[in-house]
C-alpha cells in the first residue's frame, strides 16, 4: 500500500499578497421592515473606505475589495482559506426602491444597510 503521508511545501510570503482577479460573493441577509428594508452583509476584514454602494432599482449593488493586510518578511503559510480579492454582491428587491433613502453602518465585520421607502 502506498504511503499516504505527503509533505507540503511551505511558500515564503516575501511581499504583500495582491487580490486575484476573481470576484467573491459575500453572504447577506435581507429583512423586510414596516418602513423598508435592512440588508446585512458579512464583510469581515474589509476597510470601509473600500466599499461602494449603488442603488439602481430594484437592485442594490455592493462592491469592494478585501485585502490581506497582515503580513511581514519571512512568513510562511501552512493553510490559507480566506478570500482576498474584489467582491460584488447584488440584492434584488421584489419592489421598486428608487425613492428609498439609504443609510449604512459598518461594525463588527458587518455592513448594515437600511433602505427607508417613502
Protein Blocks (a to p, Z undefined) as FASTA:
>chain_A
ZZfbdcddddddfbdcdddfbdcdddddddddfklccddddfehiafklpccddddfbdc
dddddddfbdcehiacfbdfbdcdddddddddfbdfklpccddddeehiacdddddZZ
